[in-house]
């Protein structure tokens, strides 16, 4: 599998560390009434077949955080953006 780093170009996946699904939204409240939302955020994840947004860390290169759109069936990486751009609303 090859991943295109926005800073370093196309690199082998062995240079990256996988973090997980980039879709879950962190709950904004620490109120005890929101514990169900926190449980879902921490422990429950979807396992879709097809395209998925994922966090990756370029640990063997420039050490930047990326969000990749990867097909979980074929492992093909379609696009990547920096995690900062993703947080600003840009999608890979």
Buried (B, 14 or more C-beta within 10 A) or exposed (E): EEBBBBEBEEBEBEBBEEBEEBEEEEBEEEEEEEEEBBEEBEEEEEEEEEBBBBBBBBEBBEEBBBBBBBEEEEEEBEEBBBBEBBEEEEEB
